[in-house]
């Protein structure tokens, strides 16, 4: 396994979302996997990604452990997130 993988870039994520919609996929995306609030692409953070996906016509939901939610809650709300799930183990 390549230990030097980079997270999906903002442009790649939006491209995949647009491809999915063009293929007839439902206009919904769930941001999860590891901890999505840690995602960034340069100066862009998870609220920027959420906003871009919303602008692309998708309903965005997220599952987070909430550990850094205090940093991102206002930005996610402003970006138009539809549903936020908090999981703890």
N, C-alpha and C positions, 0 to 999 in steps of 0.2 A: 504494500500500500504506500502511496506517495504521501510522505509526512509533511510536504511543503505545499499542499493545496491551498489555494486562496478561496475565500468565501465568494459566492456568486456576486458579480458586480451589479450595480444599479441598472446599467444598460442591458445586461444579459437577463436580469430578472424581468424587466419590462418587455424585452423581446420575447421571452418564453410566454409571458402572460398574453401578449398580443397574438402570438402563434396559436395558443390554446383557444382564444376567443374566435379566431379566424377558422379554426378547425371545428367550431360548433360547441366547444366546451362551455360548461356553465360559468356564468360570470362571478365566480367565487374563488377566493384563495385563502388558505390557512397558513399563517406564518408560525412555524413551530421549529422543531429540530434544535437540539441543544438549547441555547437561550437566545431567542431572536432580538431581545433588546441590546445585545452586545454587537449586533451586526453593524458594520459601517463600510463605506467605500470612500476613502479619503475623508473629506469633510461632511459627507452625507451620512445620516444616521437612520435608524429604523422609522422615524416619523417621516423622513423624506421618501423612503421607499414606500411606506404606506400611502402617502399622498400621491405618489406617481401611479401606483396601482389603482387607487380610487379614480384618479383622473383618466385612466385607461378604461374605466367602466366596470371595474371589479368591486365586489363586496369583499372587504378584507376583515378577517378574523385572526386572532392570535392567541396562542397558549404560551404563557410565561410562568416562570417560578416567582416572579415579582421582585427578585433581588435588586434590580436597578430600575424598577418601574417609577420610582419617585423622580428620576431624571427625565423620563419620557412621557409620562401620563398626559400632560397638557398638550404636548406636541402631537401625540397619537390622536387625541380627541380632536384637535384642530385639523388634522390630516384626514379625518373622516372614518376612523376605524369603526366597524359595525358591532363587533363583539370582542370582549377580552376575557379570556379564561385564566384563572390563577390556579396553578397546580402546586401542591406540595406533597412530598413523599415521606 
